[in-house]
Amino acid sequence: MRPEPRPLPDPARRALLDAIGRRLQLVERRAAEKTRRSQLAPALRPHLEAHIAWLDAAIDEPDRDIAGKPRDSPAWQAERDLLAAVPGIGTVTCATLLARLPELGRLSRRKITALAGLAPFNRDSGARRGRRSIAGGRAEVRAVLYMATVGAIRHNPSIAAFHARLAAAGKPAKLAITACMRKLLAILNAILRQNHQENTA
């Protein structure tokens, strides 16, 4: 096997990756604590609520880092502004895409979809046709795209109309969301690809 060589992250991207990773750790811990509310004895709940409040405050610090890091680089700031202009795309999504998916805007639609783990793979065997499903890719990118897509279905006219057509056609909810995620990623990829072409022209 001869995998394509990939450059190591520069210091700015490394710092952004660290902030995103730390935020994810804190968010996952907060989610775990919230699920324990119903399982905990009433006498211990004040301690649990205090810990959740502490986690809320702790998440603010990496949030500030994530919001500020792209501003350290004019090129990143330009890309962040382009992504943020798309309805449904927030600060965390922008930062995660910039840090975890640096190939965005530099690959074809199919390749970037596969890289994010949103390409449908078949489960065929002989004459049997299995169900298509997504697999692999970058899980953290897929997670933020899911949340962004949920917001885009409400606030992005293009994604909302596409989702409505899928629902009207009787597509299952999960399949419709995944298709919308692919469409949103394709839009973002096209925006950054055009920006790269204009800057290198």
Backbone torsions as a table, in degrees:
resi	resn	phi	psi	omega
1	MET	NA	141.4	179.6
2	ARG	-130.1	80.8	-179.5
3	PRO	-64.6	147.6	179.1
4	GLU	-66.9	129.2	-179.6
5	PRO	-65.5	140.3	178.9
6	ARG	-122.2	135.6	-179.4
7	PRO	-68.2	148.7	174.9
8	LEU	-68.3	148.9	179.2
9	PRO	-62.0	141.3	175.1
10	ASP	-73.6	167.0	-176.2
11	PRO	-55.6	-37.6	-179.1
12	ALA	-66.4	-44.2	179.4
13	ARG	-69.1	-34.7	177.8
14	ARG	-62.8	-41.7	178.6
15	ALA	-65.0	-38.8	178.7
16	LEU	-67.9	-41.0	176.9
17	LEU	-59.9	-41.4	179.9
18	ASP	-63.6	-43.2	-179.7
19	ALA	-65.0	-40.9	178.7
20	ILE	-65.5	-43.3	179.6
21	GLY	-62.9	-42.3	179.3
22	ARG	-65.6	-40.2	178.6
23	ARG	-61.4	-43.0	-179.6
24	LEU	-61.6	-41.6	177.9
25	GLN	-59.3	-45.6	-178.4
26	LEU	-68.2	-40.5	179.2
27	VAL	-64.4	-41.2	178.9
28	GLU	-65.5	-38.9	178.2
29	ARG	-66.6	-40.2	178.0
30	ARG	-63.5	-41.1	178.6
31	ALA	-62.5	-40.2	178.7
32	ALA	-64.3	-40.8	179.5
33	GLU	-65.6	-38.5	180.0
34	LYS	-65.2	-33.4	179.0
35	THR	-70.3	-18.9	-179.3
36	ARG	-83.7	-7.1	-176.0
37	ARG	-55.7	-46.8	-175.7
38	SER	-75.6	-14.7	-176.4
39	GLN	-97.0	-12.7	-171.5
40	LEU	-91.4	144.9	176.2
41	ALA	-63.0	142.7	-178.0
42	PRO	-52.5	-34.8	-178.2
43	ALA	-65.3	-25.1	-177.3
44	LEU	-96.1	-7.1	-175.9
45	ARG	-64.8	-36.7	177.1
46	PRO	-57.7	-38.1	177.6
47	HIS	-65.4	-40.5	178.5
48	LEU	-63.2	-45.8	-179.3
49	GLU	-63.3	-36.3	178.0
50	ALA	-65.1	-38.6	178.6
51	HIS	-67.8	-39.8	177.8
52	ILE	-62.7	-41.8	178.0
53	ALA	-62.9	-39.1	178.0
54	TRP	-63.8	-41.4	178.8
55	LEU	-64.9	-39.1	176.3
56	ASP	-56.0	-46.3	-179.9
57	ALA	-68.0	-38.1	-178.8
58	ALA	-65.9	-33.3	-180.0
59	ILE	-67.9	-25.7	-179.6
60	ASP	-60.6	-34.3	-176.5
61	GLU	-66.8	-52.8	176.0
62	PRO	-64.5	-28.3	176.0
63	ASP	-61.0	-42.5	178.8
64	ARG	-66.1	-39.5	177.7
65	ASP	-63.0	-44.0	-178.5
66	ILE	-63.7	-40.2	-179.8
67	ALA	-68.6	-31.2	-174.6
68	GLY	-91.3	-29.2	-173.3
69	LYS	-56.9	-46.1	-179.2
70	PRO	-59.7	-26.0	179.9
71	ARG	-69.4	-15.9	178.8
72	ASP	-70.4	-16.4	-178.5
73	SER	-128.2	121.7	178.7
74	PRO	-57.5	-38.4	-179.7
75	ALA	-65.1	-44.1	178.2
76	TRP	-63.9	-40.8	-178.9
77	GLN	-61.7	-40.5	178.4
78	ALA	-62.5	-43.8	178.8
79	GLU	-66.9	-40.8	178.8
80	ARG	-60.2	-42.9	-179.8
81	ASP	-63.2	-38.9	179.4
82	LEU	-66.2	-44.1	-179.9
83	LEU	-67.3	-42.5	-176.7
84	ALA	-66.4	-19.8	179.5
85	ALA	-73.9	-13.9	179.2
86	VAL	-83.7	121.9	-179.7
87	PRO	-56.1	130.4	-179.8
88	GLY	104.3	-14.1	-177.8
89	ILE	-98.6	115.7	-178.1
90	GLY	-104.5	-173.6	-175.0
91	THR	-61.4	-47.3	-177.6
92	VAL	-66.2	-40.1	177.9
93	THR	-62.6	-45.6	178.4
94	CYS	-56.9	-50.2	-176.7
95	ALA	-64.2	-41.1	180.0
96	THR	-64.4	-41.6	178.9
97	LEU	-66.1	-42.2	179.9
98	LEU	-63.4	-40.0	-175.7
99	ALA	-85.9	-44.2	-173.6
100	ARG	-91.0	-17.0	-178.4
101	LEU	-133.6	61.8	-178.3
102	PRO	-64.0	-14.1	178.3
103	GLU	-76.3	-7.7	-177.8
104	LEU	-58.5	127.8	-178.9
105	GLY	88.8	-5.2	-177.5
106	ARG	-116.6	-4.7	180.0
107	LEU	-123.5	166.5	176.3
108	SER	-70.3	166.9	179.3
109	ARG	-57.7	-45.2	-178.0
110	ARG	-64.7	-42.8	-177.7
111	LYS	-67.8	-40.8	-178.8
112	ILE	-69.9	-32.9	177.1
113	THR	-65.4	-43.0	178.3
114	ALA	-66.3	-39.1	-178.4
115	LEU	-64.1	-34.5	178.7
116	ALA	-82.1	-5.1	-179.8
117	GLY	79.4	28.1	-178.6
118	LEU	-112.1	3.3	178.4
119	ALA	-78.4	131.1	179.3
120	PRO	-74.1	130.1	176.9
121	PHE	-109.0	143.2	-178.6
122	ASN	-84.0	162.3	176.0
123	ARG	-126.2	46.3	-176.7
124	ASP	-84.7	150.3	176.0
125	SER	-149.9	109.3	-176.7
126	GLY	64.4	-126.5	-179.9
127	ALA	-84.9	-9.7	-178.3
128	ARG	-82.2	132.7	175.3
129	ARG	-105.2	115.4	179.6
130	GLY	-87.0	174.9	178.9
131	ARG	-73.9	142.3	175.8
132	ARG	-80.1	142.8	178.6
133	SER	-152.1	159.9	178.2
134	ILE	-91.8	153.6	-178.6
135	ALA	-161.1	156.9	175.0
136	GLY	70.6	-154.6	178.9
137	GLY	75.5	-165.5	-176.2
138	ARG	-98.4	105.4	-171.5
139	ALA	-60.9	-39.1	-177.8
140	GLU	-67.3	-37.2	175.9
141	VAL	-64.3	-43.4	-179.7
142	ARG	-63.0	-37.2	-178.5
143	ALA	-66.2	-45.3	-179.6
144	VAL	-71.2	-31.4	176.9
145	LEU	-66.8	-34.4	177.4
146	TYR	-61.8	-49.7	-179.4
147	MET	-64.0	-39.5	178.5
148	ALA	-64.0	-38.0	-179.4
149	THR	-67.9	-39.0	176.6
150	VAL	-58.2	-42.5	176.8
151	GLY	-68.8	-38.8	-178.9
152	ALA	-65.8	-33.6	178.3
153	ILE	-61.4	-29.5	179.4
154	ARG	-87.1	-33.2	-167.9
155	HIS	-120.9	-11.6	-179.0
156	ASN	-104.5	111.2	-175.0
157	PRO	-56.3	-39.4	-178.7
158	SER	-64.6	-48.2	-179.7
159	ILE	-69.2	-38.0	179.5
160	ALA	-62.1	-43.7	-180.0
161	ALA	-66.3	-40.6	178.8
162	PHE	-63.4	-43.6	178.9
163	HIS	-64.4	-39.7	179.6
164	ALA	-62.9	-39.9	178.4
165	ARG	-64.4	-41.2	179.1
166	LEU	-65.5	-42.5	179.3
167	ALA	-64.3	-41.1	179.8
168	ALA	-65.3	-28.3	178.4
169	ALA	-81.6	-0.8	177.4
170	GLY	84.0	17.8	179.1
171	LYS	-70.2	140.8	176.9
172	PRO	-58.5	150.3	-175.3
173	ALA	-57.0	-44.5	-177.8
174	LYS	-64.9	-41.1	178.9
175	LEU	-64.7	-41.1	-179.8
176	ALA	-63.7	-42.3	178.8
177	ILE	-62.9	-44.2	-179.5
178	THR	-62.7	-40.9	178.1
179	ALA	-63.8	-37.9	177.9
180	CYS	-68.4	-35.8	175.9
181	MET	-61.7	-43.7	178.3
182	ARG	-62.6	-42.2	-179.4
183	LYS	-65.3	-43.2	179.5
184	LEU	-63.1	-43.2	178.9
185	LEU	-63.4	-38.6	179.1
186	ALA	-64.6	-38.6	177.7
187	ILE	-63.5	-47.1	-179.9
188	LEU	-63.0	-40.8	179.3
189	ASN	-62.9	-41.8	-179.5
190	ALA	-66.3	-38.5	-179.9
191	ILE	-63.1	-48.7	-179.3
192	LEU	-71.2	-31.6	178.5
193	ARG	-65.2	-42.0	177.9
194	GLN	-64.7	-39.5	178.9
195	ASN	-62.9	-41.7	178.8
196	HIS	-65.1	-39.7	-179.7
197	GLN	-65.8	-39.7	180.0
198	GLU	-68.1	-35.2	-179.0
199	ASN	-75.6	-21.7	-179.4
200	THR	-102.4	-2.3	-178.7
201	ALA	-72.3	NA	NA
